[in-house]
């Protein structure tokens, strides 16, 4: 069970994990062991609530395909278990970010004192500039 937050947890049966050979440096070990993890999570076929699915699908993220499948490849670590944990953590982070509902902004107006301070500052600044002028005789 992947626990995303207090309200959401995903059964591991809905997450497809497969091991492949990692790319890049690593010498002989990288050529003979399958330590990289490909994680695939189908959002539309998951057991999440419909509103949560829609919210995640609206998230503009390059890891989400047009079909609604999250694809994550983890290959930073030397062991398969560490890469598996890293991939699951990245999926949980993606879901947390997608499910975050930003607070709506409440429009405010400056107070009367703030307006007065702004006008006073403008007047003071204007007088400083006036005093910089050359004096004509």
N, CA, C and O of each residue as an XYZ file, in Angstrom:
548
protein
N       0.848     -1.182      0.000
C       0.000      0.000      0.000
C       0.889      1.239      0.000
O       1.716      1.413      0.894
N       0.719      2.095     -0.997
C       1.447      3.359     -1.077
C       0.595      4.433     -0.410
O      -0.480      4.772     -0.904
N       1.071      4.964      0.700
C       0.339      6.000      1.431
C       0.793      7.354      0.902
O       1.944      7.749      1.088
N      -0.122      8.063      0.239
C       0.191      9.365     -0.339
C       0.032     10.450      0.715
O       0.942     11.251      0.929
N      -1.120     10.479      1.371
C      -1.367     11.362      2.501
C      -2.435     10.722      3.378
O      -2.763      9.549      3.196
N      -2.980     11.477      4.326
C      -3.948     10.888      5.259
C      -5.221     10.415      4.558
O      -5.841      9.439      4.983
N      -5.611     11.107      3.482
C      -6.858     10.780      2.799
C      -6.693      9.784      1.663
O      -7.667      9.145      1.263
N      -5.490      9.637      1.138
C      -5.313      8.837     -0.071
C      -4.206      7.812      0.090
O      -3.090      8.138      0.494
N      -4.532      6.578     -0.229
C      -3.529      5.518     -0.312
C      -3.884      4.642     -1.510
O      -5.055      4.414     -1.813
N      -2.844      4.160     -2.180
C      -3.028      3.397     -3.414
C      -2.511      1.984     -3.194
O      -1.382      1.803     -2.739
N      -3.329      0.972     -3.513
C      -2.831     -0.401     -3.410
C      -1.715     -0.657     -4.421
O      -1.773     -0.167     -5.549
N      -0.720     -1.410     -4.027
C       0.406     -1.693     -4.908
C       0.000     -2.538     -6.113
O       0.732     -2.605     -7.100
N      -1.168     -3.184     -6.035
C      -1.632     -3.977     -7.175
C      -2.003     -3.089     -8.368
O      -2.054     -3.571     -9.499
N      -2.263     -1.796     -8.128
C      -2.598     -0.869     -9.211
C      -1.358     -0.253     -9.850
O      -1.453      0.410    -10.882
N      -0.202     -0.470     -9.241
C       1.042      0.098     -9.738
C       1.863     -1.014    -10.383
O       2.139     -2.038     -9.757
N       2.245     -0.804    -11.631
C       3.039     -1.798    -12.350
C       4.515     -1.404    -12.279
O       4.903     -0.332    -12.742
N       5.324     -2.273    -11.700
C       6.759     -2.034    -11.575
C       7.504     -3.076    -12.403
O       7.204     -4.267    -12.319
N       8.474     -2.631    -13.202
C       9.289     -3.573    -13.959
C      10.744     -3.118    -13.888
O      11.035     -1.922    -13.904
N      11.644     -4.081    -13.811
C      13.074     -3.792    -13.709
C      13.722     -3.898    -15.083
O      13.475     -4.843    -15.832
N      14.550     -2.916    -15.396
C      15.299     -2.913    -16.648
C      16.745     -2.537    -16.347
O      17.082     -2.156    -15.226
N      17.577     -2.651    -17.350
C      18.963     -2.259    -17.172
C      19.077     -0.746    -17.209
O      18.454     -0.083    -18.038
N      19.875     -0.213    -16.307
C      20.049      1.231    -16.205
C      20.973      1.729    -17.311
O      21.750      0.964    -17.883
N      20.874      3.019    -17.598
C      21.718      3.648    -18.595
C      22.889      4.334    -17.914
O      22.888      4.514    -16.696
N      23.884      4.714    -18.696
C      24.961      5.549    -18.195
C      26.116      4.769    -17.618
O      26.265      3.570    -17.849
N      26.941      5.487    -16.851
C      28.155      4.928    -16.284
C      27.840      3.879    -15.228
O      26.735      3.849    -14.686
N      28.796      3.034    -14.941
C      28.616      2.025    -13.907
C      29.447      0.789    -14.183
O      29.487     -0.124    -13.358
N      30.107      0.741    -15.320
C      30.992     -0.376    -15.616
C      30.249     -1.665    -15.860
O      29.143     -1.669    -16.400
N      30.871     -2.770    -15.455
C      30.296     -4.082    -15.716
C      28.980     -4.296    -14.983
O      28.091     -4.986    -15.482
N      28.854     -3.702    -13.795
C      27.647     -3.937    -12.997
C      26.395     -3.455    -13.728
O      25.370     -4.136    -13.724
N      26.479     -2.284    -14.352
C      25.308     -1.733    -15.039
C      24.948     -2.564    -16.272
O      23.795     -2.568    -16.703
N      25.922     -3.258    -16.833
C      25.675     -4.048    -18.035
C      25.048     -5.412    -17.747
O      24.478     -6.033    -18.644
N      25.149     -5.876    -16.511
C      24.664     -7.235    -16.238
C      23.525     -7.313    -15.228
O      22.956     -8.386    -15.032
N      23.180     -6.195    -14.582
C      22.092     -6.237    -13.593
C      20.952     -5.312    -14.010
O      21.174     -4.274    -14.633
N      19.751     -5.699    -13.663
C      18.570     -4.878    -13.961
C      18.184     -4.130    -12.696
O      17.411     -4.627    -11.877
N      18.731     -2.928    -12.546
C      18.475     -2.165    -11.323
C      17.530     -0.997    -11.536
O      16.939     -0.509    -10.573
N      17.370     -0.534    -12.769
C      16.454      0.580    -13.034
C      15.016      0.087    -12.925
O      14.712     -1.056    -13.267
N      14.145      0.954    -12.450
C      12.732      0.611    -12.261
C      11.871      1.497    -13.150
O      12.007      2.720    -13.147
N      10.984      0.864    -13.910
C       9.949      1.562    -14.673
C       8.646      1.406    -13.912
O       8.168      0.292    -13.698
N       8.078      2.525    -13.507
C       6.806      2.522    -12.789
C       5.731      3.024    -13.734
O       5.905      4.049    -14.393
N       4.627      2.308    -13.802
C       3.470      2.728    -14.601
C       2.241      2.697    -13.699
O       1.984      1.704    -13.018
N       1.489      3.792    -13.703
C       0.288      3.898    -12.881
C      -0.817      4.493    -13.737
O      -0.741      5.646    -14.159
N      -1.851      3.687    -13.988
C      -2.982      4.124    -14.807
C      -3.961      4.876    -13.913
O      -4.606      4.283    -13.048
N      -4.065      6.174    -14.124
C      -4.911      7.018    -13.276
C      -6.383      6.685    -13.491
O      -7.148      6.587    -12.531
N      -6.777      6.513    -14.746
C      -8.195      6.278    -15.043
C      -8.688      4.940    -14.487
O      -9.856      4.823    -14.116
N      -7.814      3.926    -14.424
C      -8.216      2.605    -13.936
C      -7.979      2.446    -12.436
O      -8.192      1.364    -11.890
N      -7.548      3.495    -11.775
C      -7.234      3.391    -10.345
C      -8.499      3.478     -9.500
O      -9.585      3.766    -10.002
N      -8.330      3.222     -8.205
C      -9.469      3.237     -7.288
C      -9.660      4.598     -6.631
O     -10.404      4.710     -5.657
N      -9.006      5.628     -7.141
C      -9.174      6.976     -6.581
C     -10.559      7.504     -6.924
O     -11.212      7.024     -7.851
N     -10.993      8.495     -6.164
C     -12.278      9.140     -6.435
C     -12.193      9.874     -7.776
O     -11.118     10.306     -8.193
N     -13.335     10.004     -8.437
C     -13.370     10.606     -9.775
C     -12.849     12.037     -9.771
O     -12.147     12.439    -10.699
N     -13.181     12.811     -8.743
C     -12.716     14.206     -8.700
C     -11.194     14.281     -8.538
O     -10.553     15.188     -9.069
N     -10.618     13.318     -7.799
C      -9.166     13.278     -7.647
C      -8.499     12.879     -8.952
O      -7.454     13.421     -9.310
N      -9.103     11.925     -9.669
C      -8.570     11.516    -10.971
C      -8.547     12.704    -11.930
O      -7.550     12.943    -12.611
N      -9.658     13.448    -11.978
C      -9.738     14.599    -12.878
C      -8.694     15.643    -12.515
O      -8.086     16.252    -13.396
N      -8.486     15.849    -11.229
C      -7.514     16.839    -10.762
C      -6.088     16.442    -11.178
O      -5.300     17.287    -11.602
N      -5.772     15.151    -11.051
C      -4.436     14.676    -11.419
C      -4.259     14.746    -12.931
O      -3.188     15.121    -13.409
N      -5.292     14.391    -13.688
C      -5.189     14.414    -15.151
C      -5.051     15.831    -15.696
O      -4.480     16.025    -16.769
N      -5.567     16.825    -14.973
C      -5.434     18.208    -15.409
C      -4.040     18.763    -15.140
O      -3.657     19.794    -15.692
N      -3.293     18.078    -14.297
C      -1.928     18.513    -13.963
C      -1.062     18.443    -15.212
O      -0.981     17.401    -15.862
N      -0.415     19.557    -15.545
C       0.461     19.595    -16.716
C       1.825     19.043    -16.319
O       2.682     19.777    -15.828
N       2.018     17.757    -16.533
C       3.268     17.106    -16.171
C       3.664     16.190    -17.313
O       2.828     15.462    -17.847
N       4.938     16.221    -17.691
C       5.392     15.426    -18.824
C       5.409     13.942    -18.530
O       5.515     13.137    -19.455
N       5.305     13.554    -17.261
C       5.301     12.132    -16.913
C       3.921     11.496    -17.085
O       3.796     10.275    -16.996
N       2.891     12.296    -17.327
C       1.540     11.780    -17.536
C       1.270     11.742    -19.036
O       1.332     12.774    -19.704
N       0.971     10.558    -19.570
C       0.723     10.419    -21.005
C      -0.694     10.861    -21.340
O      -1.493     11.144    -20.447
N      -0.995     10.920    -22.623
C      -2.348     11.295    -23.060
C      -3.388     10.281    -22.609
O      -4.555     10.623    -22.419
N      -2.965      9.033    -22.437
C      -3.882      7.979    -22.006
C      -4.143      8.008    -20.509
O      -4.935      7.208    -20.012
N      -3.502      8.904    -19.783
C      -3.697      8.996    -18.347
C      -2.845      8.020    -17.557
O      -3.246      7.574    -16.482
N      -1.671      7.685    -18.081
C      -0.766      6.762    -17.406
C       0.458      7.544    -16.947
O       1.080      8.255    -17.737
N       0.799      7.412    -15.680
C       2.006      8.038    -15.145
C       3.167      7.077    -15.379
O       3.102      5.913    -14.985
N       4.227      7.562    -16.018
C       5.411      6.745    -16.290
C       6.599      7.407    -15.603
O       6.937      8.556    -15.887
N       7.227      6.661    -14.690
C       8.390      7.162    -13.956
C       9.507      6.145    -14.094
O       9.295      4.945    -13.920
N      10.709      6.636    -14.411
C      11.876      5.762    -14.480
C      12.863      6.211    -13.418
O      13.280      7.368    -13.394
N      13.235      5.280    -12.533
C      14.190      5.577    -11.469
C      15.428      4.724    -11.673
O      15.351      3.497    -11.729
N      16.585      5.396    -11.785
C      17.829      4.660    -11.997
C      19.005      5.350    -11.303
O      20.154      5.148    -11.696
N      18.736      6.156    -10.282
C      19.805      6.885     -9.618
C      20.652      5.987     -8.718
O      21.855      6.205     -8.578
N      20.035      4.994     -8.118
C      20.711      4.176     -7.115
C      21.264      2.886     -7.735
O      20.880      2.488     -8.834
N      22.166      2.259     -7.003
C      22.791      1.027     -7.496
C      21.942     -0.213     -7.246
O      22.138     -1.244     -7.890
N      20.990     -0.113     -6.303
C      20.184     -1.294     -5.983
C      18.760     -1.124     -6.502
O      18.235     -0.014     -6.586
N      18.160     -2.247     -6.844
C      16.796     -2.249     -7.351
C      15.810     -1.769     -6.292
O      14.861     -1.051     -6.609
N      16.025     -2.158     -5.042
C      15.109     -1.784     -3.958
C      15.109     -0.259     -3.739
O      14.058      0.350     -3.545
N      16.303      0.339     -3.776
C      16.389      1.790     -3.583
C      15.712      2.528     -4.737
O      15.039      3.535     -4.518
N      15.886      2.033     -5.961
C      15.230      2.644     -7.114
C      13.715      2.463     -7.044
O      12.966      3.353     -7.449
N      13.263      1.326     -6.538
C      11.827      1.078     -6.376
C      11.240      2.072     -5.383
O      10.185      2.657     -5.629
N      11.932      2.260     -4.255
C      11.459      3.226     -3.252
C      11.465      4.648     -3.805
O      10.559      5.434     -3.530
N      12.500      4.972     -4.593
C      12.584      6.310     -5.176
C      11.445      6.549     -6.170
O      10.867      7.636     -6.198
N      11.123      5.551     -6.974
C      10.036      5.689     -7.944
C       8.692      5.858     -7.235
O       7.881      6.692     -7.635
N       8.456      5.077     -6.194
C       7.201      5.204     -5.439
C       7.114      6.565     -4.743
O       6.044      7.168     -4.678
N       8.242      7.038     -4.228
C       8.256      8.352     -3.574
C       7.963      9.462     -4.581
O       7.262     10.421     -4.259
N       8.498      9.337     -5.808
C       8.233     10.343     -6.830
C       6.780     10.312     -7.274
O       6.200     11.359     -7.564
N       6.183      9.122     -7.331
C       4.751      9.028     -7.652
C       3.927      9.688     -6.557
O       3.004     10.448     -6.850
N       4.247      9.409     -5.305
C       3.512     10.008     -4.188
C       3.652     11.528     -4.217
O       2.680     12.242     -3.971
N       4.856     12.032     -4.516
C       5.079     13.476     -4.580
C       4.270     14.103     -5.709
O       3.695     15.178     -5.540
N       4.225     13.431     -6.865
C       3.440     13.938     -7.990
C       1.961     14.022     -7.620
O       1.294     15.007     -7.937
N       1.449     12.989     -6.948
C       0.040     12.983     -6.562
C      -0.256     14.038     -5.507
O      -1.305     14.680     -5.555
N       0.648     14.228     -4.558
C       0.442     15.255     -3.527
C       0.382     16.631     -4.165
O      -0.483     17.438     -3.823
N       1.307     16.907     -5.102
C       1.309     18.210     -5.772
C       0.048     18.415     -6.612
O      -0.491     19.520     -6.667
N      -0.414     17.363     -7.258
C      -1.602     17.482     -8.109
C      -2.871     17.639     -7.283
O      -3.807     18.315     -7.709
N      -2.911     17.027     -6.114
C      -4.120     17.073     -5.296
C      -4.186     18.298     -4.392
O      -5.202     18.525     -3.736
N      -3.109     19.097     -4.348
C      -3.094     20.293     -3.514
C      -4.045     21.334     -4.090
O      -3.941     21.690     -5.264
N      -4.967     21.820     -3.276
C      -5.930     22.829     -3.705
C      -5.450     24.174     -3.166
O      -5.454     24.389     -1.954
N      -5.034     25.088     -4.056
C      -4.565     26.382     -3.558
C      -5.724     27.200     -2.996
O      -6.857     27.129     -3.472
N      -5.400     27.973     -1.973
C      -6.426     28.830     -1.385
C      -6.793     29.931     -2.363
O      -5.929     30.458     -3.063
N      -8.067     30.280     -2.413
C      -8.486     31.332     -3.322
C      -8.071     32.678     -2.755
O      -8.162     32.909     -1.549
N      -7.618     33.558     -3.623
C      -7.150     34.862     -3.199
C      -8.332     35.757     -2.899
O      -9.296     35.827     -3.661
N      -8.236     36.439     -1.771
C      -9.286     37.368     -1.389
C      -8.805     38.773     -1.720
O      -7.752     39.196     -1.242
N      -9.553     39.487     -2.522
C      -9.154     40.822     -2.934
C      -9.201     41.762     -1.731
O     -10.163     41.758     -0.962
N      -8.147     42.568     -1.580
C      -8.097     43.547     -0.485
C      -7.799     44.917     -1.056
O      -7.318     45.042     -2.183
N      -8.088     45.944     -0.272
C      -7.805     47.311     -0.684
C      -6.850     47.925      0.334
O      -6.883     47.570      1.512
N      -5.997     48.847     -0.119
C      -5.106     49.488      0.846
C      -5.898     50.359      1.821
O      -6.933     50.926      1.472
N      -5.388     50.452      3.044
C      -6.082     51.243      4.063
C      -5.875     52.731      3.778
O      -5.048     53.107      2.948
N      -6.636     53.564      4.478
C      -6.541     55.007      4.288
C      -5.159     55.506      4.710
O      -4.584     56.384      4.067
N      -4.635     54.939      5.792
C      -3.305     55.337      6.266
C      -2.229     54.936      5.258
O      -1.280     55.691      5.049
N      -2.357     53.758      4.626
C      -1.382     53.321      3.628
C      -1.411     54.245      2.416
O      -0.361     54.578      1.866
N      -2.602     54.660      1.997
C      -2.715     55.596      0.877
C      -2.046     56.929      1.227
O      -1.338     57.512      0.406
N      -2.278     57.399      2.447
C      -1.693     58.670      2.884
C      -0.157     58.578      2.937
O       0.531     59.519      2.542
N       0.381     57.448      3.422
C       1.833     57.264      3.460
C       2.415     57.281      2.050
O       3.479     57.856      1.821
N       1.720     56.651      1.111
C       2.195     56.619     -0.272
C       2.242     58.029     -0.862
O       3.210     58.395     -1.530
N       1.200     58.813     -0.616
C       1.159     60.187     -1.125
C       2.264     61.018     -0.479
O       2.923     61.809     -1.154
N       2.470     60.839      0.841
C       3.521     61.591      1.542
C       4.902     61.232      0.997
O       5.749     62.108      0.821
N       5.126     59.960      0.731
C       6.407     59.534      0.173
C       6.631     60.127     -1.217
O       7.746     60.527     -1.554
N       5.580     60.182     -2.014
C       5.699     60.763     -3.349
C       6.010     62.260     -3.257
O       6.821     62.781     -4.023
N       5.370     62.932     -2.331
C       5.605     64.362     -2.148
C       7.030     64.613     -1.679
O       7.697     65.524     -2.168
N       7.497     63.807     -0.732
C       8.859     63.945     -0.208
C       9.887     63.685     -1.313
O      10.877     64.408     -1.421
N       9.659     62.686     -2.107
C      10.579     62.341     -3.189
C      10.607     63.457     -4.238
O      11.662     63.799     -4.774
N       9.422     64.019     -4.519
C       9.355     65.133     -5.471
C      10.106     66.348     -4.973
O      10.760     67.038     -5.755
N      10.019     66.619     -3.680
C      10.731     67.782     -3.129
C      12.247     67.561     -3.165
O      12.995     68.513     -3.387
N      12.715     66.319     -2.950
C      14.143     66.011     -3.053
C      14.623     66.275     -4.476
O      15.702     66.836     -4.670
N      13.845     65.883     -5.460
C      14.231     66.097     -6.854
C      14.208     67.585     -7.213
O      15.030     68.054     -8.000
N      13.261     68.318     -6.631
C      13.189     69.748     -6.878
C      14.434     70.443     -6.340
O      14.956     71.359     -6.976
N      14.911     70.018     -5.180
C      16.089     70.635     -4.565
C      17.374     70.313     -5.329
O      18.380     70.996     -5.137
N      17.369     69.307     -6.177
C      18.552     68.958     -6.961
C      18.745     69.861     -8.176
O      19.826     69.879     -8.765
N      17.743     70.588     -8.546
C      17.824     71.423     -9.743
C      18.853     72.528     -9.573
O      19.171     72.946     -8.459
N      19.363     72.985    -10.700
C      20.303     74.105    -10.633
C      19.561     75.401    -10.338
O      18.412     75.578    -10.744
N      20.218     76.292     -9.636
C      19.598     77.558     -9.252
C      19.954     78.607    -10.293
O      21.126     78.797    -10.617
N      18.942     79.284    -10.815
C      19.159     80.343    -11.770
C      19.202     81.675    -11.036
O      18.363     81.936    -10.173
N      20.182     82.529    -11.376
C      20.306     83.846    -10.716
C      19.505     84.894    -11.417
O      19.498     86.051    -10.995
